[in-house]
Amino acid sequence: MINKWLFKHIDNSALILFRIFFGILITLEAWGAIFTGWITRTLIEPQQTFNFIGFDFLQPLPGNGMYFYYFLMGVFGVLVTIGYKYRWSLSAYTIMWTCVYLMQKSSYNNHYYLLVLICVFMLLVPANAYFSIDAKQNDRIRSLSTPRWVHLFIILQLLIVYTYASCAKLYPDWLDGSVPELLMKSKQDYWLIGDVLQEKWTHVTITYFGILFDLLVVPLLLWKRTRTPVFIFAIFFHLFNSIVFQIGIFPYLSLAFCLFFFPTQIVHRRFKLKKEYYDQGEVKVPSRSGLMKAFFITWFVVQISLPLRHWFIKGDVLLTEEGHRLSWRMMLRSKSGISTFKVVDKNTGKTTIIKKGDYLSKKQLRTVSTKPDVIWQFSRRLKQEYAAKGQDVAVYVDAKVSINRGPYVSLIDSSVDMASAEWDYFFHNEWILLPEER
């Protein structure tokens, strides 16, 4: 029964179209980073980047190397679009994108993580089986169908993303409209809509539609009676997010995902694909079906578990950031901070207050005052710099943060030598202060 459910073949028009849209979008993501100055601000101008801890070996290429890096990524995106050397091209893009994702956290975005996941998914599926140079050159891979698990995989992954995004908003500062109001204040200079975004009714609308849309969009797209009106609303919702929040390709990628929710007959007919419609419904169970099912189970257990981990770590994730990443906690709060880094020579006792602007870009200055892991990394790098001069130093940090413009509270135990402190990936780091310790 499970095999019939997963491995029954259906028309592959949605998958083929998604590959084309996906290829265009990842190309724009790569080349857009060059032309918008993102690479300059994030990877070239800073003296150092703050990588995911444990991936220090991933560093930006010297000089203008990252421009060539992203240009090459865009080329691979084009090859994915046209389906030429598809798996090689997408493998290269996936590796390169993942490396940049792990290379820096100053411009962290949940959508970057989602793109890693979708790249892996697209590597697993036969998305080049039609309307591709590969299929034209090799009849053996040419196909009109795809196993049903392809659609089910995307639907379940999106359900996880949207559900967690909705549930994360269920806290007082979001529910009373404070967070949407703060988010919109920075948009008041927007042409035409800036004043509207400051209205109370706008904040209330964003508050509750944000929760309801994320919670219900997948179930309502699955239901025939609500599918079309919800899709129309999704177009408005994602275009609004694109214009107001300027979050790259994600809104358009989200709209492309909707292909997997519509009946295959409709997708085939509406896009007038010059291919036969597949309706034979064969069940083709691959020889390694057991291994595939084990992979799916592992994948989704991890995807469901990761966003829950902050509940098992002491402290409020909004403050400590422990368990924040990889958890679909998107645009949930406004956070500001102030910090002082004090270097003390262990032999002479000489104290130096670090001028952070001598080391960090403007964006990194904000990050190093609010993110404990970045504070820890910067402290260790200061120690390394002084060690190169022959000095053995301790680094003490006084950092205070404010959530949603609330009162500033101490974040780091200022009595701890941060340059010698240990980092714990999985549990609470004791040098991050909890309310009862402040």
TORFIMI-969611 format. One record per residue: x, y, z of N, C-alpha, C, O, CB in turn; residue in three letters. Coordinates in steps of 0.02 Angstrom, whole numbers, plus 50000, padded with zeros to 5 digits. Glycine has a CB too. Example, Ala and Ser with C-alpha at 12.3 -4.5 7.8 and 13.67 -1.06 7.14 Angstrom:
2
506604971650390506154977550390506604983550390507124983450423505654977650452ALA
506424988850354506844994750357506455000250394506705005750402507044997050286SER
// end
This chain:
438
500414994050000500005000050000500435006350000500305010949962499535000050061MET
500955006450044501385012350046501765013149980501845018749955501885011750105ILE
502005007449953502365007849890501925010549834502145014549793502615000849870ASN
501295008449833500835010949782500715018349790500665022049741500165007149785LYS
500675020549852500555027649866501155031949846501065037249816500405028649941TRP
501765029549862502365033549849502605033049777502835038049749502905031349895LEU
502555027049748502895025849685502435025349624502655023449570503295019649690PHE
501805026949633501365027549576501585033449534501715038849560500615028249598LYS
501615032449469501865037749425501295042249402500745040049386502225034749365HIS
501445048749401500975053949380501325058349328501935057949320500715058149441ILE
500945062449294501225066849243501745071549275501645073949331500655070949209ASP
502295072749240502845076549269502875083849247503385087149255503495073249251ASN
502325086449220502325093349196502515098349251502895102949240501645095249167SER
502235097349311502375101949366503115101949384503415107249395501965100149428ALA
503425096149386504125095649403504565098849350505045102349366504335088249412LEU
504395097749286504795100549232504745108249233505245111649225504565097849164ILE
504145110749241504055117949245504415120949306504715126249301503305119749248LEU
504375117449362504705119849422505465120249411505785124949433504545115349482PHE
505745115249376506465115449362506645121749323507155124949338506685109249322ARG
506235123549275506375129449234506335135849277506785139949276505885129949175ILE
505795136449316505725142349360506285142449412506575147749426505035142149396PHE
506435136649440506955136149491507635138249462508005141949494506995128949518PHE
507795135749403508415137549371508485144949359509015147949370508485133849305GLY
507935148049335507945155349324508065159049390508455163749393507285157649291ILE
507715156849442507755160349506508445159649538508705164449566507235157649554LEU
508755153749535509415153049566509945156849525510455158949552509605145649572ILE
509815157549460510255161649419510215168949441510725172349450510085160949345THR
509595171349449509495178249471509775179349542510045184749556508755179949470LEU
509715174349585509985174849653510745175949650511015180049687509815168649694GLU
511085172149607511815172549603512035179149570512435182749598512095166549563ALA
511775180549511511995186549475511715192849508512035198149506511765186249402TRP
511125192349540510855198149575511295200249633511345206149649510165196649600GLY
511625195449666512065196949721512655201149698512935205049737512315190549755ALA
512845200449635513405204449608513165211549596513485216349617513665201249542ILE
512605212249561512385218849538512065223149593512045229249587511895218049481PHE
511815219949646511525223849701512045225949752511885229749798510975219749736THR
512655223549745513185225349792513205220949854513595222249899513105232449813GLY
512785215649856512765211249914513455208049926513675207549983512225205849905TRP
513765205849873514425202549880514935207549908515335205849951514665199649813ILE
514915213549882515385218749904515305219949979515795220050016515285225249865THR
514675221050000514545222750071514675216950118514915217950174513835225050079ARG
514535210850095514535205150140515175201050139515395198450191513965200650123THR
515495200550081516055195950074516725199250056517245196250066515895190850024LEU
516705205250028517325208350005517565213950051518145214050071517245211049935ILE
517115218550068517315224250111517505222250182517995224950208516745229150113GLU
517145217550214517335215750284518035212650287518245208950242516825210850313PRO
518395214150341519055211150351519005203750366519465199950353519425214650407GLN
518435201650394518325194750413517585193150408517165197650413518595193250484GLN
517425186850399516725184750401516635180250462517105177350488516525181150336THR
516015179850484515855175450541515485169450513514885169550501515425179150595PHE
515865164050505515585157850477515205154050531515255155550590516155153550448ASN
514835149050509514535144350557515115141050595515605138950565514075139050521PHE
515035140550660515575137950702515745130750681515305126450674515375138150777ILE
516385129550670516615123050646516785123250572517065118350546516085117850658GLY
516625128750538516765129250466517245135050452517165138750403516105130150426PHE
517725135850496518215141350488518605140750423518865145750398518685141450547ASP
518665134750396519045133850334518695136950274519005137850221519165126450322PHE
518055138650281517695141950226517775149450233517485152550277516935139950227LEU
518165152350188518305159450189518205162250119518315158750069519015160950215GLN
518015168650114517935171650047518585171350007519135171750036517695178950053PRO
518525170749942519105170849899519425177849901519065182749909518915168949826LEU
520075178249893520405184849897520245189249837520035186849785521155183949903PRO
520355195749846520245200449792519535200449768519065200849808520715198949734GLY
519455200049703518785199949672518545192849659518095191749619518795203949607ASN
518855188049693518695181049680517965179249688517695175049652519105176649724GLY
517625182549738516925180749750516465183049694515925180249685516695183749816MET
516675188149655516275190149597516285184549545515765182749517516535196649566TYR
516875181749533516935176249485516565170049512516255166349474517675174549471PHE
516605169049576516265163449609515515163749596515215158849575516405163449686TYR
515215169649608514495170349598514305170449524513765168149506514255176749632TYR
514745173049483514605172849411514565165549388514125163749349515145176649371PHE
515035161449412515035154349394514415150949421514125146649387515665150949420LEU
514195152649481513575149849507512995151449461512575147149448513435152649578MET
512975157649436512435159549390512455155449326511935153649298512495166949373GLY
513055154049302513115149849242512825142849255512465140149213513865149149220VAL
512975140049314512685133549331511925134049336511575129349318512985130949398PHE
511675139749360510945140849363510635140649293510105137849284510785147449397GLY
510975143749244510725143549175510715136449150510225134349117511175147949130VAL
511235132549164511265125649141510705121449173510445116849141511945122549157LEU
510535122949236509975119449267509325121249231508915116849220509915121349343VAL
509245127549213508635129849179508525126049114507975123749099508665137349165THR
509055125449075508985122249009509085114649014509015111148964509485125248960ILE
509255112249073509325105049082509925102049047509875096749016508715101649059GLY
510495105549050511105102849019511585100649074511745104449120511435108248973TYR
511815094349068512225091449121511905093049188512235095649234512965094249118LYS
511265091549194510845094049249511135092349317511215096749359510155091149242TYR
511275086049330511495084149397512185086949413512315088949470511505076549404ARG
512625087149365513275090149377513215097649391513525100249437513745088949316TRP
512795100949351512715108249359512395109849426512625114349461512285111049302SER
511865106249444511525107649507511955105549566511925108749619510845104049509LEU
512335100149559512795098149613513295103749627513435105349684513155091549595SER
513565106549573514055111949581513725118049615514015121049660514345114049513ALA
513125119849592512785125549622512635124249696512735128549738512125127149584TYR
512405118249711512225116449780512835116949826512785119749881511935109449783THR
513395114349804514005114549844514235121749854514405123849910514575110349811ILE
514225125649801514465132549805513995136749848514225140849888514505135649734MET
513345135849840512865139649880512925137849954512925142149998512145138449855TRP
512985131349968513035129050038513675131850070513665133650128513035121350041THR
514215132050032514835134750059514755142050079514985144150132515405133950008CYS
514425146050036514335153050053513855153750112513945158150154514065156949992VAL
513345149550114512875149750170513235148550236513095152050286512335144550161TYR
513695143850237514065142250299514635147050311514925147150366514335135150295LEU
514805151050262515385155550265515255161750306515725164550335515605157450197MET
514635164050308514495170450342513795170350373513335167150347514555176250292GLN
513735173950429513095174350465512825181450471512275182350495513165171250534LYS
513215186350450512985193250457512355194550417511935198550437513535198150435SER
512295191150360511695191750318511285185350321511025183150270511885193550246SER
511235182450380510865176150387510135177050368509825182050385510925173550458TYR
509875172150332509175172250312508935165050309509265160750279509085175850243ASN
508365163750339508085156950336507985154450264508035148550250507415156650373ASN
507865159150220507735157250150508365154550117508315150450071507475163150111HIS
508955156650140509565153850114509615146450132509835142350091510185157650141TYR
509405144850192509405137850214508895133850175509035128150155509245137450290TYR
508305136750163507805133250123508065131650053507925126350026507165137450118LEU
508445136350025508715135149958509195129249958509215125549909509065141449932LEU
509585128450011510015122550017509595116150014509755111449977510425122750082VAL
509045116050052508615110150055508305108749987508275102949965508075111050107LEU
508065113949953507735112949888508245110649836508085106749792507385119349865ILE
508855113249840509375110849794509485103349802509545099749753510035114649806CYS
509515101049865509605093949877509015090049850509105084849817509685092549953VAL
508405092449862507815089149835507845088649758507705083349730507175092949856PHE
508035094149726508055094149653508595089549625508555087349568508165101249627MET
509095088149666509605083249645509325076149646509565071749609510215083749690LEU
508825074949687508545068149695508035066449642507895060549631508235067449764LEU
507755071449610507175070149566507375070749493507855074249476506605075149582VAL
507005067249449507165067349377506875073549343506435073049300506895061049343PRO
507115079449363506835085649337507075087349267506835092049236507005091349384ALA
507545083449242507795084649173507525079449124507815078449071508555084549173ASN
506975076149143506705070749101506325073349041506135069348997506255066249142ALA
506205079749036505855082548978506035089948973506255092949022505065081648985TYR
505955092848914506125099748901506825101348926506935106348960505625104448933PHE
507295097048909507985098048930508455095748875508275091448834508135094248996SER
509045098548873509545096348825509755089148841509885085248795510155101048825ILE
509775087548905509955080648925509475075648894509695070548866509955079949001ASP
508825076948899508315072248873508345071948797508215066748767507615074248896ALA
508505077548766508545077648693509145073548669509115070348616508605084848667LYS
509685073648708510285069948689510285062748711510665058648686510885073448716GLN
509845061048759509855054348787509135051948797508805053948845510245054148855ASN
508895047848752508205045348756508075041248818507495040548839508045041248694ASP
508595038448848508495034048906508225037748966507895034849009509145030548923ARG
508375044148972508125047949030507475051649014507165054549058508655052949053ILE
507275051548951506675055148930506055051648959505985045548953506625055448852ARG
505625055448991505035052549024504475057649029504595063649033505215049849093SER
503865055149028503275059449037503015059349108502535062849124502725057248989LEU
503325055349151503045054349218503575054949272504175055049258502705047549223SER
503325055349333503765055549391503405052049449502785052149450503965062849410THR
503755048949496503405045749552503045050949596503275056649602503895041749594PRO
502495048949625502085053649664502455056349725502285061749749501445050149686ARG
502955052749750503305055149810503625061949798503745065649845503825050049832TRP
503765063549735504075070049719503615075749743503845080449776504205070649643VAL
502975075249726502485080349748502395080149824502365085349856501805079349712HIS
502355074149851502235073449923502815076249963502715079150017502125066149941LEU
503425075349938504025077849973503995085449979504085088150034504665075649935PHE
503855088849924503825096149925503265098549970503365103250009503735098949854ILE
502685095449966502115097650006502265096850081502105101450120501485093449988ILE
502555091350101502705090250172503245095050195503205097750251502935083050184LEU
503755096350154504285101050173503995108050183504165111450231504845101250120GLN
503555110150138503245116750144502785117050205502755122250239502855118450081LEU
502435111650219502005111450278502415112650342502195116250386501635104750282LEU
502995109650345503435110550403503655117750408503625120850462504045105850399ILE
503895120550353504145127450353503605132350375503715136450420504405129350283VAL
503035132050343502505136850357502205135950426502045140850460501955136250304TYR
502125129750447501825128550513502265131350569502025134650614501715121150524THR
502915129950565503365132650616503405140250613503455143550665504065129650607TYR
503385143050552503395150350546502785153450579502835158750609503435152350472ALA
502215150150573501605152650604501635152050680501485156750716500995148850578SER
501825146150704501845144950777502345149550812502225151550869502015137650791CYS
502895151250778503395155550809503125162550823503395166150865504015155950764ALA
502605164450786502315171150796501835171550855501595176950873501945173250733LYS
501705165950886501225165850941501565167851007501645163751052500905158950948LEU
501755174151011502025176751074501795184051080501625187151030502815176151076TYR
501795186851141501445193151154501625198951109501185202451085501585195151223PRO
502275200051096502475205851057502245205450984502165210650951503225206651059ASP
502145199450959501855198850892501105199650894500805203250854502045192050859TRP
500795196250942500065196250945499755203050959499195204450938499835191450998LEU
500125207450993499855214151006500035219150951499885225050957500095216651073ASP
500365216750898500535220950841501165225050848501335228850804499975225550829GLY
501525224150904502135228150916502675226650864502985231250838502405226750985SER
502775220350848503305218550802503155221050731503585224250701503405210950801VAL
502555219650703502395222450638502475230150635502705232850585501695220650617PRO
502275233450689502355240750690503085242750686503255247450649502035243650754GLU
503515239350723504225240850720504525239250652504935243050626504595236850774LEU
504315233650623504565231750556504365236950504504755238250457504305224850537LEU
503775239750510503525244550460503825251550468503825255350420502775244850464MET
504065253150527504345259850538504935261250491505025266950470504565260750610LYS
505315256150476505885257150432505675257650359506095258850315506385251450440SER
505025256750345504785257050276504385263350261504075263950209504345250950262LYS
504395268250307503965274050299504155278550240503755282550218503975278150362GLN
504765277850215504975281850158504815278550091504975281250038505705283350162ASP
504505272650093504335269250031503845273449990503375276250016504035262250045TYR
503975273749926503535277449881502835274449880502765268349875503835277649810TRP
502345278449884501635276849877501345273149937500805274849961501535272749816LEU
501705267949963501415263850016501705265350085501475262450135501525256550000ILE
502205269750089502545271050152502075273250207502115270750263503065276150143GLY
501615277950192501135280450242500635275050262500455274550320500765286550216ASP
500425271150213499935265850227500235260650275499875257950317499705262350162VAL
500875259350267501205254350310501265256550382501415252450426501895252850283LEU
501135262950395501175265450464500495265350499500455266850558501445272450465GLN
499975263650462499295263650491499195257750538499465252350527498765263450435GLU
498805258950591498675253750640498325247650609498485241950625498245256450697LYS
497855248950563497495243350532497965239050490497865233050483496915246050488TRP
498495242250463498985238350425499365233650471499485227850454499485243150389THR
499545236150530499925231950578499495226150602499735220550609500155236250638HIS
498855227550616498395222250638498315216950583498305210950596497715225150658VAL
498245219350521498175214750464498785210350457498725204250448498055218750399THR
499375213350459499995209450453500045204450510500255198750500500605214150452ILE
499855206650570499905202250629499525195850619499795190350627499655205850691THR
498895196350603498465190450602498455186850535498385180650533497765192350621TYR
498525190450481498575187050417499235183350412499285178150380498495191950359PHE
499765186150443500405182650444500355175950477500635170950453500935186850478GLY
500005175750533499915169450569499475164650530499645158750521499615170650639ILE
498905167050507498415162850474498655160350406498545154550388497755166550465LEU
498985164650369499235162550303499735156850311499675151650279499555168450265PHE
500225157850354500735152650364500435146150389500655140650370501265155050412ASP
499935146650432499635140650461499195136850413499165130750414499235142550522LEU
498845140550369498315137450329498465136750254498115133250219497695141450336LEU
498995140150230499085140250158499175133350128498885131950075499695144550141VAL
499555128950160499655122250131499005118150133498825115350081500205118550169VAL
498655117550190498025113850190497515116550140497165112750108497735113850259PRO
497465123150134496965126050090497155125350016496715125049973496865133450106LEU
497795124950001497995123549933497865116249914497775114649856498745125149923LEU
497845111949964497705104849951496965103649940496775098649909497945100650009LEU
496535108049964495815107149959495565110449895495695116349883495445110150022TRP
495225106549855495015108849789494595115249792494695119649750494615103449755LYS
494145115749840493675121449842494025128049860493775133449842493115120049893ARG
494585127749895494925133849915495575135049877495895140249886495065133749989THR
495765130349835496425130749804496525137049762497025140649771496535124649760ARG
496065138549717496155144349673496135150949710496585155049700495615144249619THR
495635152249753495655158749789496265159549834496525165049841495015159449830PRO
496485154149865497075154549908497705155849866498155159549887497165148049949VAL
497735152949807498305154249763498315161549742498845164649740498265149649700PHE
497735164349726497695171449707497925175849765498295180649756496975173349686ILE
497685174049826497895177849885498645177049896498985181849916497505175649948PHE
498925171049883499635169849892500045174249846500595176449864499805162449879ALA
499795175549786500145180049740500205186949771500745189849772499775180449672ILE
499655189449798499675196049831500145195849891500555200349900498965198149853PHE
500075190749932500465190149994501215190149979501595193750011500275183750032PHE
501425186149931502135185549917502405191649880502985193549890502275179249876HIS
502005194749837502225200949805502305206549857502765210549853501735203049750LEU
501845206649906501905211549961502555210449998502925215250011501295210950010PHE
502715204250015503335202750050503945204650008504445207150035503365195350068ASN
503905203449943504465204949899504595212449897505175214649900504325202349829SER
504065216449892504135223649886504335226749953504785230949955503495226849862ILE
504005224650006504105227950071504735225450106505115229550133503495226650116VAL
504855218950105505425216250143506045214850100506585213750127505215209950178PHE
505955214750034506515213849988506935207750008507525208350025506955220149988GLN
506615201950004506935195750027507125191149969507075185049973506465192050075ILE
507345194249914507625190449860507115186149823506555188149811508175186049886GLY
507335180049806506925175749764506395171849801505965168749770507365170949728ILE
506405172049868505965167549906505225168349889504895163249880506065168749979PHE
504945174449883504235174949867504055171649801503525168649794504025182249865PRO
504505172149752504365169249686504475161749686504135158049650504805172649633TYR
504955159549726505045152349735504425149249768504215143849750505675150849777LEU
504145152849817503545150449851502955149849803502565145049807503365155149909SER
502895154549757502365154149707502485148349659502015144949638502315160749668LEU
503115147149642503265141449597503095134749630502905130049596504005141549577ALA
503155134349696502985128249732502245126449722502065120549725503125129049807PHE
501825131349709501105130049702500955125349644500415122449642500735136649692CYS
501415124649597501315119849542501165112949568500795109249536501925119749497LEU
501455111049625501385104249650500715103149685500555097449704501955102749698PHE
500325108449694499685107749728499095107049679498565104649698499565113749773PHE
499195109149618498645108749569498645101949535499175098849527498715114449517PHE
498055099549515498025093249478498475093349417498545098449384497305091749457PRO
498785087749403499265087449348498935089249281499255092049237499575080549344THR
498285087549273497935089149211497905096649200498005099149145497225086249211GLN
497775100349254497715107649249498385110849233498425115249190497435110549315ILE
498915108549266499575111249253499765109949180500025114449146500105108149300VAL
499645103949157499815102249087499415106449038499685108748988499685094749075HIS
498765107349052498325111049005498455118549007498495121648954497595109649022ARG
498525121449067498595128649072499255131149043499275136649014498555130749145ARG
499785127249049500425129449023500545127148951501075128448922500985127049067PHE
500045123748923500065121748853500735118548834501045120348784499925127748808LYS
500935113748874501555110348862501505105948799501015102448789501755106148923LEU
502035106148760502035102148698502295095148715502825093048691502475105548643LYS
501915091748755502075084948774501425081148786500905084148801502535084648836LYS
501455074648779500865070648793500725070748868501175071348909500955063348768GLU
500085070248885499905069848955499935062548978499655058148946499195072848968TYR
500285061449032500365054649058499795053049107499695056749156501055053749093TYR
499425047649094498885045749139498835038149149498305035549167498225048349113ASP
499385034649137499375027349143499375024949215499115019649230499965024349106GLN
499665028849260499645027249331500025020949350499825017449396498955026449352GLY
500575019549315500975013649333501295014449402501445020049423501515012549279GLU
501395008949435501765008849498502445005749484502494999849468501375004949554VAL
502965009749490503645007349476504055007849540504305013249557503975011449418LYS
504115002349575504485002349638505225001249624505404995949598504214996849687VAL
505655006049640506375005249626506674999749669506414998049722506745011749639PRO
507234997149647507554991549682507794993749752507844989649797508144988849641SER
507935000149760508185002649824507635006649861507785011649893508805006949815ARG
507025004349855506475007949886506535008349962506345013349992505815004649867SER
506805003049993506895003150065507375008550087507265011950137507134996350089GLY
507925009250049508415014450065508115021350055508245025950095509045013550020LEU
507715022150003507395028649991506915030450048506915036150070507015028449924MET
506525025750070506055027050124506425028750190506205033050228505585021050135LYS
506975025350201507375026850261507645034050256507675037550306507965021750269ALA
507855036050196508095042850187507545047950200507655052850235508375043850116PHE
506945046650173506385051250182506205052050256506105057550281505765048850143PHE
506185046350291506015046450362506525050450401506355054650442505965039350391ILE
507165049150387507705052850421507665060250407507735064450452508395050050401THR
507575061850343507525068950323506995072650362507125077950390507385069450247TRP
506385069850364505835073350395505855073150471505595077650504505185070550371PHE
506155068050500506255068050572506715073850591506595077350639506555061250596VAL
507255074750552507715080350564507355086950555507435091550595508325079850518VAL
506975087550501506635093850486506115095650539506015101550554506295093550419GLN
505795090750568505305091950620505645093350687505395097350727504825086050628ILE
506215090250698506555090750763506945097250771506925100350824507015084950772SER
507295099350719507735105250726507375111450753507645114750797508045106850658LEU
506785113150727506455119150753506205118450825506015123450856505875120850709PRO
506205112450852505965111350921506525111750972506395111951032505615104650926LEU
507145111750949507695110750995507765116451046508015115351101508345110050957ARG
507545122451028507635128051076507205127051139507355129951191507445134651043HIS
506675122851135506275121451194506655117251245506465117051303505625117851174TRP
507185114051224507575109751268508225113151290508655110051321507745103051234PHE
508295119551273508875123451293508635128951340508135132251327509245126551231ILE
508985129951394508785135051443508785141951412509185143551368509255134851504LYS
508305146051435508295153051414507805154351357507535149651327508975155051392GLY
507695160751344507235163051292507625163751227508105167651224506895169751312ASP
507435159951177507795160051114507815166951082508285168451045507485155151066VAL
507315171051096507315177851068507925181751092508175186151056506675181451088LEU
508165180351152508745183751180509385179851168509885182651144508645184851255LEU
509385173451184510005169551183510215167351113510805166151101509925163451226THR
509725166951067509845164750998510005157250994510115154750939510415168750967GLU
510025153751050510195146651049509595142651022509065142451054510405144251120GLU
509685139550965509145135950933508755140250884508225138150860508675133250985GLY
509005146250869508635150750824508715148750751508235148450714508875157950834HIS
509325147250731509445145850661509165138950641509095134450683510195146150646ARG
509005138250577508735132050548508045130450578507845124650579509215126150560LEU
507695135450602507065134150638506465137950611505935137950642507165135850710SER
506545141350554505985144850522505695150250567505085151450567505445139950502TRP
506125153450605505925159050648506055165450609506585168650617506305158950717ARG
505575167350567505685172550517505345179150536504755179350550505425170250449MET
505745184550535505495191350548505055191650610504485193950607505115193950487MET
505335189350665504945188650727505045194350776504615195450819505115182250760LEU
505595197850771505745202750822506245207950796506605206750748506005199350886ARG
506245213650830506745218750819507255218250876507055218050934506425225950814SER
507885217950860508385216950912508965221950902509235222550847508645209750910LYS
509145225350956509705229950954510165228451013509945225451062509475237350955SER
510785230551008511255229051061511835233951064511985237451015511515222151054GLY
512155234251121512765238051130513275233451164513095229351206512635244551173ILE
513895234151145514395229651174515075233051179515245237451139514455223351132SER
515455231051229516135233351239516585227251248516455222851288516185238051301THR
517115227151209517605221751212518245224451246518545229251222517765218751140PHE
518425221351301519005223551340519535218051338519415212351358518805225151413LYS
520125219851313520685215151309521165216551366521395222151376521045215751240VAL
521325211251403521775211951461522385207451451522325201451442521405210051527VAL
522975210651452523605206851447523715203051512523745205951566524215211651432ASP
523765196451507523815192251567524475193251605524515191851664523745184951549LYS
524985195551570525635196451603525715203351633525995204051688526185195351553ASN
525485208551598525595215351622524975218451654525015223351690525825219751565THR
524385215451640523765218251666523515224251627523005227151645523855220151737GLY
523865226051573523655231751532522985230251500522875224851472524185233251479LYS
522535235151504521855234351476521775238751414521975244551414521325236151529THR
521485235851363521345239551300520615238751282520355233151278521805237051242THR
520275244251270519585244051246519605243951170519885248351138519175250251272ILE
519305238851141519345237751069518885242651032518295243451049519155230551052ILE
519155245850981518755249850935518485245150881518835243650833519175255850904LYS
517875242950889517595237850845517575239950772517635235950727516905235950868LYS
517485246450762517465248950694518105247950655518105248150594517295256250694GLY
518655246850691519295245450657519315238350629519745236750588519875246450705ASP
518855234150651518865227150632518245225050590518285220450550518905222750693TYR
517685228450601517045225850577516695230850531516775236850537516605224150635LEU
516285228050486515865232250443515255234650484515145232350540515635228350379SER
514865239250455514285241850491513795236350509513525236150564513935247250449LYS
513685231750462513215226250475513485221550528513115219150570513055222450411LYS
514135220350526514435215950576514435219150645514395215650696515155214250556GLN
514465225850648514435229250713513775227850748513765227050809514535236850704LEU
513235227650710512585225950740512565218750762512305217150816512005227350690ARG
512835214350721512815207250736513245205550798513035201450839513065203250676THR
513825208650804514285206850858514035209450925514325207750977514965209650844VAL
513515213550926513235215950989512605212151010512355213251065513085223250983SER
512355207750966511725204350982511745196750978511315193451005511185206850936THR
512245194050944512275186850933512835183750976513425185050963512385185250858LYS
512665179651025513175176751069513715172851032514295173151051512855172251119PRO
513525169050980514025165150945514525169650909515125167950904513695160350896ASP
514295175250883514745179950849515185183550899515775184750886514335185050807VAL
514905185150957515305188051012515865183251030516435185451039514855189551074ILE
515715176951037516215171851054516755171351000517345171051015515875164951064TRP
516535171350936517025170750882517475176950878518085176250869516655169850815GLN
517185182850886517585188950883518095189150940518665191350931517135195150885PHE
517895186850999518345186651056518945182151043519515183851059517975184351119SER
518815176351014519355171650999519825174450945520425173250947519065164950976ARG
519535178150898519965180950845520405186550873520975187450852519535183650788ARG
520135190350921520545195450954521135192150991521705194550989520115199551004LEU
520985186551024521515182951060522055180651011522655181151025521225176951098LYS
521845178050953522315175750903522745181450876523345180650864521945172250845GLN
522425187250866522795192950840523335195250890523895196650870522305198750825GLU
523155195550953523635197551003524175192151013524755193851027523285198951070TYR
523985185851006524475180451012525005180950957525585179350968524135173551009ALA
524795183250899525275184150843525785189550859526325189650830524905185850779ALA
525605194050906526065199250927526475197050989526875200851015525685205750943LYS
526355190951010526715188351068526395189851134526715189251186527395191051068GLY
525755191851135525405193551197524875188251212524505186051169525075200451191GLN
524855186251276524345181651299523805185851334523935188951385524645176251348ASP
523195185951305522685190451331522045186751349521925181251326522535195851279VAL
521655190051390520965188051404520515193251374520695199051368520835187251482ALA
519915191151354519425195751323518785195551364518475190251371519295193851248VAL
518585201351389517975201851428517475206151390517655211251361518115204751499TYR
516845204051391516335207351351515755209651395515485205851435516075202651295VAL
515575215951387514975218651418514485219951362514565224751324515135225151460ASP
513975215851357513485216451302512785216851331512595212951375513545210551253ALA
512405221551305511695222351325511265222451263511455225451212511595228851367LYS
510685219251267510245218851209509535221151228509335220751286510225211751181VAL
509175223451177508475225451185508065221851133508245221751074508395233151178SER
507515218851155507055215351110506445219751100506115221751147506865208351137ILE
506285221051036505685224951019505665231651057505135233751080505055220851033ASN
506255234751062506335241351094506145241251168505945246351196505915246451057ARG
506205235451198506105234951270506735237051306507205239551275505905227851289GLY
506755236251372507345238251411507955234151392507895228251374507195237651486PRO
508535237251397509155233551384509315229051443509255231151501509745238551370TYR
509515222951428509705218151480510385215251462510565214651403509165212551488VAL
510765213251513511425210351502511365203551468510945199451487511805209651569SER
511785202451419511765196251381512345191551398512255185451399511785197751307LEU
512925194351413513525190351424513795191451494513795197051520514075192151371ILE
514025186151526514355186651591515025190151582515495187251555514445179551623ASP
515065196351606515665200451594516265198151634516815200751625515515207651610SER
516165193351679516735190851718517075184851684517585182451708516505188751788SER
516795182551629517065176651594517545178851539517395183351500516495172351564VAL
518125175551536518595176751482518315173451419518365167351411519315174051499ASP
518025177351375517685174551316518175171351267517985167051228517295179951281MET
518805173451269519295170551224519475163351244519735159551204519915174751223ALA
519325161551307519475154751331518845150651343518885144751358519885155051395SER
518265153851336517625150351348517515145051294517765145651238517035155351349ALA
517145139951312516975134651264516295136051232515865139451261516965127751300GLU
516205133551172515565134251137515215127551136515505122551116515665137051066TRP
514585127451157514185121351156513645122051103513205126451107513865120051227ASP
513675117751053513205117950998512495115951020512005118550994513445113450942TYR
512455111251066511815107951078511465109951143510865108851150511925100651079PHE
511835112851190511525114751253511685122051269512045125351233511775110051310PHE
511405124351324511495131351344512225132851362512535128951398511045133051402HIS
512475138351337513145140751356513075144951419512735150051419513475144751298ASN
513405142851471513295145951537513505153251541513285156851586513655142051589GLU
513925155451496514135162551497513615167151465513695173251468514795163251460TRP
513085164251436512515168351413512045168951473511795163951499512155165051350ILE
511915175051494511535176251554510785174951545510495176951495511645183251579LEU
510495171651594509775170651597509475175951644509855179051682509595163351622LEU
508815177051644508525182351685508705182151758508835187351789507785182151679PRO
508735176151787508875175551858509615176851874509795177651932508675168651883GLU
510035177251822510745178251833510965185551822511545187251833511135173751786GLU
510495189651799510685196551783510665200951846510805206951842510215199451730ARG
// end
